[in-house]
Amino acid sequence: MITSHQYRERIAKLRPNVYQKGKLVDRFDPTIRGGINVMASTYDFANDPEYAGIGVATSHITGEKINRYTHIHQSMEDLLNKQKMTRLYCQEVGGCIQRCMGIDGLNALSIATYDADQKHGTSYYKNFIEFMKQVQAEDLSLVCAQTDVKGNRPWRPGKQLDPDLYLRVVEKRSDGIIVKGAKAHNSCSAYADEIIVLPTRNMVADEKDWAVAFSIPSDTEGIKIINGAFAPPQRKKLEAPYSKLGISHSLTIFDNVFIPWNRVFLCGETEQAGKAALFFALYHRHSYCGCKAALSEVFTGATALAAEYNGIENTQHVRHQLAKMIQIVDLIFAAGVAASVNCTKADSGTAIPDTNYCNAGRMLAGESIYGEYEALAAIAGGLAATLPYEEDFYDATLGPLLEKYIMRNPDISAENQHRAFRLFQDMMSSVWGGHKLIDALHGGGSPVIEKVAIYRDHNLEHSKNIAKKLAGIPIKGSTKGIFREKRSWY
Ligand SMILES: Cc1cc2nc3c(=O)[nH]c(=O)nc-3n(C[C@H](O)[C@H](O)[C@H](O)COP(=O)(O)OP(=O)(O)OC[C@H]3O[C@@H](n4cnc5c(N)ncnc54)[C@H](O)[C@@H]3O)c2cc1C
């Protein structure tokens, strides 16, 4: 395990290939620094004895103690610890912890590479395990570029007018492959050591060129990171942990990038490409059951705070609203716990969370976010939008006036009223707040995709049989058993 200082030093050595507003920018550009702070905290937390049981795992490859973000889940306990870690870290930093794309990509690859080797006699799993030894020894920060730019949505990769709209292999050589294309919405690529690339979707037999997976240093020749950096509005005097946050997302261009064979994890195996895509999405939705529980709890806490500071915490509509929000926090987290408890094992030995519970938790999280914004806005009142500038609170003439007229609940100081409403404004009425709203809806897959998965994986015949039996209609088989059958992955 390395320290956050070592992580920052390593990122500082990367070749400049991050672009913003038409210019090549330093990775430690002030706009990007908030994201680096969050990524760095994943190293601090792992070294904090308070999180030792959760943030540190034992490698099943080497037996060494490793940062859990570099671990392949071996058991139900691993899945539960990953979910707890995600929730605790996210609530500590106040948002996305940013390292789950990496762990979720690694776990998906552990299954898909193993299965490809069993079926095709390839050596991807060996490549993968050698790569994992490096990931764990060096505590690499990894991101996952799965989402292709995708062109015209209804058309498959091979049917697009431009074949590069899904990333593809353009040349196979004795020493490696050359890939071309672009990945969208690539979170944290500006400050990660490596980018894991996975297919976006299942592939059919004639889509071998698009069935490719690999991992490569983020500053490899030919990679351009066209970055968008987001952060809560910066403070001048009223410092607060929330204003140290940030995140970046990029359009990552792969312009004829060379990938050596030892870093290639799939190349033409269409069935396993689909598996890699599906498993990344599944692990990522499991992560969301931790991180979105934390985000929903931040909204619940902020709403309760707004009620207290406005002096309305004992009114019935506030209590009902808070009960509804707490229920959502608990259900999202419970879905992840149930998914972990109801896990299965891949042939590679990797533990797989239950698909329906993961998708149900992620879908609830995505669909609830607009309601959470609405609840906080409703109970905080309009000041969350119209709060005067921070400088005015520190102006010799205006400051005392603002402190006089911001007062509500007399037990709360003017400064704390100001702090609370500055937080609500940052959370909802800022570029950052708008950005996070769409992030919480689409990140990890849009709600419609979860509906597709839930419908696909639930045994509706079993449900219908229960109804038929109650109606006295003859059925085949038995309706006994509380849970639906676990999905078979083979
Ligand atoms: C803040 C943020 C961070 C993200 N980070 C990452 C990341 O780090 N790595 C990563 O790989 N991805 C990341 N994503 C991508 C995320 O998973 C996608 O946004 C999500 O899967 C939706 O894809 P899309 O944005 O291309 O939307 P689209 O696919 O364009 O969807 C738009 C709408 O069209 C519908 N639609 C799409 N295709 C069809 C079709 N064929 N038929 C009918 N309807 C269709 C969708 O259901 C949706 O309603 C991130 C997204 C966000 C917003």
The ligand as an SDF file (V2000), in Angstrom:
LIG
                    3D

 53 58  0  0  0  0  0  0  0  0999 V2000
  -21.1500   12.0050  -14.4470 C   0  0  0  0  0  0  0  0  0  0  0  0
  -21.0250   10.7110  -15.1800 C   0  0  0  0  0  0  0  0  0  0  0  0
  -19.9010    9.9180  -14.9890 C   0  0  0  0  0  0  0  0  0  0  0  0
  -19.7380    8.7420  -15.7090 C   0  0  0  0  0  0  0  0  0  0  0  0
  -18.5800    8.0150  -15.5460 N   0  0  0  0  0  0  0  0  0  0  0  0
  -18.3470    6.9500  -16.3490 C   0  0  0  0  0  0  0  0  0  0  0  0
  -17.0830    6.2570  -16.3060 C   0  0  0  0  0  0  0  0  0  0  0  0
  -16.1920    6.5790  -15.5080 O   0  0  0  0  0  0  0  0  0  0  0  0
  -16.8770    5.2320  -17.1650 N   0  0  0  0  0  0  0  0  0  0  0  0
  -17.8200    4.8400  -18.0540 C   0  0  0  0  0  0  0  0  0  0  0  0
  -17.5740    3.9060  -18.8080 O   0  0  0  0  0  0  0  0  0  0  0  0
  -19.0200    5.4680  -18.1270 N   0  0  0  0  0  0  0  0  0  0  0  0
  -19.3020    6.5160  -17.3000 C   0  0  0  0  0  0  0  0  0  0  0  0
  -20.5190    7.1700  -17.3700 N   0  0  0  0  0  0  0  0  0  0  0  0
  -21.4460    6.7570  -18.4120 C   0  0  0  0  0  0  0  0  0  0  0  0
  -22.7920    6.2400  -17.9710 C   0  0  0  0  0  0  0  0  0  0  0  0
  -22.7430    4.8940  -17.6580 O   0  0  0  0  0  0  0  0  0  0  0  0
  -23.7080    6.5500  -19.1600 C   0  0  0  0  0  0  0  0  0  0  0  0
  -23.9790    7.9500  -19.1180 O   0  0  0  0  0  0  0  0  0  0  0  0
  -24.9840    5.7910  -19.1820 C   0  0  0  0  0  0  0  0  0  0  0  0
  -24.7140    4.4370  -19.3840 O   0  0  0  0  0  0  0  0  0  0  0  0
  -25.8800    6.2950  -20.3310 C   0  0  0  0  0  0  0  0  0  0  0  0
  -25.1800    6.3190  -21.5450 O   0  0  0  0  0  0  0  0  0  0  0  0
  -25.1450    7.6590  -22.4150 P   0  0  0  0  0  0  0  0  0  0  0  0
  -24.7390    8.7740  -21.5370 O   0  0  0  0  0  0  0  0  0  0  0  0
  -24.3200    7.3900  -23.6160 O   0  0  0  0  0  0  0  0  0  0  0  0
  -26.6330    7.9200  -22.7880 O   0  0  0  0  0  0  0  0  0  0  0  0
  -27.4350    7.3710  -24.0390 P   0  0  0  0  0  0  0  0  0  0  0  0
  -27.0590    5.9450  -24.2700 O   0  0  0  0  0  0  0  0  0  0  0  0
  -27.2750    8.3140  -25.1620 O   0  0  0  0  0  0  0  0  0  0  0  0
  -28.8800    7.4210  -23.4950 O   0  0  0  0  0  0  0  0  0  0  0  0
  -29.7760    8.4960  -23.7150 C   0  0  0  0  0  0  0  0  0  0  0  0
  -31.1710    7.9150  -23.7470 C   0  0  0  0  0  0  0  0  0  0  0  0
  -31.3040    7.1140  -24.9260 O   0  0  0  0  0  0  0  0  0  0  0  0
  -31.7930    5.8260  -24.5860 C   0  0  0  0  0  0  0  0  0  0  0  0
  -31.1980    4.8600  -25.5260 N   0  0  0  0  0  0  0  0  0  0  0  0
  -29.8800    4.6530  -25.7400 C   0  0  0  0  0  0  0  0  0  0  0  0
  -29.7050    3.6960  -26.6750 N   0  0  0  0  0  0  0  0  0  0  0  0
  -30.9290    3.3050  -27.0520 C   0  0  0  0  0  0  0  0  0  0  0  0
  -31.4200    2.3480  -28.0060 C   0  0  0  0  0  0  0  0  0  0  0  0
  -30.5970    1.6030  -28.7340 N   0  0  0  0  0  0  0  0  0  0  0  0
  -32.7610    2.2030  -28.1070 N   0  0  0  0  0  0  0  0  0  0  0  0
  -33.6080    2.9460  -27.3620 C   0  0  0  0  0  0  0  0  0  0  0  0
  -33.1940    3.8620  -26.4530 N   0  0  0  0  0  0  0  0  0  0  0  0
  -31.8850    4.0450  -26.3080 C   0  0  0  0  0  0  0  0  0  0  0  0
  -31.3250    5.6250  -23.1460 C   0  0  0  0  0  0  0  0  0  0  0  0
  -32.1130    4.6750  -22.4890 O   0  0  0  0  0  0  0  0  0  0  0  0
  -31.4750    7.0170  -22.5590 C   0  0  0  0  0  0  0  0  0  0  0  0
  -32.7780    7.2220  -22.1280 O   0  0  0  0  0  0  0  0  0  0  0  0
  -20.7240    8.3360  -16.6250 C   0  0  0  0  0  0  0  0  0  0  0  0
  -21.8540    9.1270  -16.8070 C   0  0  0  0  0  0  0  0  0  0  0  0
  -22.0200   10.2940  -16.1060 C   0  0  0  0  0  0  0  0  0  0  0  0
  -23.2600   11.1320  -16.3450 C   0  0  0  0  0  0  0  0  0  0  0  0
  1  2  1  0
  2  3  1  0
  2 52  2  0
  3  4  2  0
  4  5  1  0
  4 50  1  0
  5  6  2  0
  6  7  1  0
  6 13  1  0
  7  8  2  0
  7  9  1  0
  9 10  1  0
 10 11  2  0
 10 12  1  0
 12 13  2  0
 13 14  1  0
 14 15  1  0
 14 50  1  0
 15 16  1  0
 16 17  1  0
 16 18  1  0
 18 19  1  0
 18 20  1  0
 20 21  1  0
 20 22  1  0
 22 23  1  0
 23 24  1  0
 24 25  2  0
 24 26  1  0
 24 27  1  0
 27 28  1  0
 28 29  2  0
 28 30  1  0
 28 31  1  0
 31 32  1  0
 32 33  1  0
 33 34  1  0
 33 48  1  0
 34 35  1  0
 35 36  1  0
 35 46  1  0
 36 37  1  0
 36 45  1  0
 37 38  2  0
 38 39  1  0
 39 40  1  0
 39 45  2  0
 40 41  1  0
 40 42  2  0
 42 43  1  0
 43 44  2  0
 44 45  1  0
 46 47  1  0
 46 48  1  0
 48 49  1  0
 50 51  2  0
 51 52  1  0
 52 53  1  0
M  END
$$$$
